[in-house]
Amino acid sequence: MHYFLFDDQHRSAFLPLAFTRPLCDLRFGITSIREKWMHLLTSPVGALTQSYLQSDTLAQNGSIIYINARFSPSQSLINAIHTLENEEGLKKDNQILAFRSAIHLSLDALQKPALLNQLKSWDDEVLEIKQLADLFHFNAKAIEHDFAMLTAGKTSAPIPSHCTLIGDPEKLFIDPSAKVLASTFNVTDGPIYIAANAEVMEGCTVRGALALCEGASLKMGAKIYGATTVGPFCKVGGEVGNSILFGYSNKGHDGYLGNSIIGEWCNLGADTNTSNLKNNYSTVKAWSYASKSFENTGLTFCGLMMGDYSKCGINTMFNTGTVVGVNANIYGGNFPPKFIPSFSWGGADGFVEYKIEAAFDTAEKVCARRNIPFDEPKKAILRHIFSITQVLRQS
């Protein structure tokens, strides 16, 4: 049996983060969506995605189970998937949930109405993400799920004597290789997971739910409110609430980040602040790549959505519902626009195009600091994004 998580027709609702990855590699909770499925299926899981992102090869023999990447797994759903015969599938609220086939299917074939009509309905509860902000909106539930999944059968390292725990000790997991110093952990509202080689420096105050992933660190005196995910090898300081950093990104200094999603290889300059609540308490509008206009998110709290490789200078101020594309460089005083296209360079006074070779030069230096190659496959993806987003920079 082979498993592939596929991007469906709602993929554009997850831009700019989906510009650089299949939907299954979006992170919320402790792990990515793909990692959740791999853990429960105890099997490799491929991605069926846009051609410029496609790196997994479909199996040449055996049945393939295609699973919608916008759905998070549960054991009951996996049990139902394993009962499917070839050319059978499941749907949820008129969305394809899973389909088993003996032949290779394209993304277009998986989205045909005729296929949907022949599927069985799945009526049990399942976590579905419909827009990018759902990642932080459902992050508490996802951390709870992943915490139970990843800590089953494992024993936490003891909490150091110089730390303070508020709540049930079973809701705090510290990997034996992690470093935790003189900090306070409150698990009353959700669990706290501190992964391998992560570090919590002195004086941090943390309220769960929190996922501090592999190699990530909380800087001295950080104030963290749940539900927050600090992805692998990220560095976080200052005040953060209900936000997700995907990986290899830094918010190392004071400043507030709330109800936000930050991609990989991003850097927020010292004293960067995000607004996540409008003064009149109305719902927040944010840029939609699907409609190419600002649309109501339906959320009262919504901060910053920033694509991979983007950066901002010191004292940057982001308004509610700001969307920043891939490889943007933002600096200067006052609020920049609420939508900043990919490969833009500037600030409130205006933007010019960020030349792609200059962007590559910076990315290569940033990746080298973490001993990660900035290789040709990464460059090819960014060249494609540079091309398809050019019309947005011109407008």
JOUR-V488788 format. One line per field, one symbol per residue. psi: psi as a letter, one per 20 degrees, with the letter a starting at -180 (. if undefined). burial: I if it has 9 or more other C-alpha atoms within 8 Angstrom, else O. A space follows every 50 residues. Layout:
psi->???
burial->???
//
This chain:
psi->pqpppqpaijhhijqihihjqqhijqpqbhrrgghgghghilqqprpoaq hiioippqqiqrqpopppiipqqrhhggghhiiqrpkqaqqolkppgqpp qirpqrgghijphhghhjqqqoirpqopphrgihghhjhghhggghgggh ipjqpqqqpqhjrppoaphijppoqhiqppplrppojhjqrpooapjrpo rqjqopprqpooapjrqprpjqopqrpqporpkqppabppplrppgqkqp mirqrpoplrppbqkqpprpkpqppjpqhjjrqpqqpphgilrpqpijph opdpoprqjqqqaqkppprpkpppbplqoprrrrprqiporqlqobbhir qrpophhhghgghggghhhjkppnahhghgghgggggijhhhhh.
burial->OIIIIIIIOOIIIIIIIIIIIIIIIIIIIIIIIIOIIIOIOOOOIIIIIO OOIIOOOOOOOOIIIIIIIIIIIOOOIIOOIOOIOOOIIIIIOOOIIIII IIOOOOIOOIIOOOIIOOIOOOOOOIOOIOOIIIIIOOIIOIIIIIIOOO IOOOOIOOOOOOIIIIOOOOIIIIIOOIIIIIIIIIIIOIIIIIIIIIII IIIIIIIIIIIIIIIIIIIIIIIIIIIIIIIIIIIIIIIIIIIIIIIIII IIIIIIIIIIIIIIIIIIIIIIIIIIIIOOOOIIIIIIIOOOOIOIOOOI IIIIIIIIIIIIIIIIIIIIIIIIIIIIIIIIIOIIOIIIIIIIIIIIOO OOOIOIOOIIOOIIOIIIOOOOOIOOOOIOIIIIIIOOIOOOIOO
//
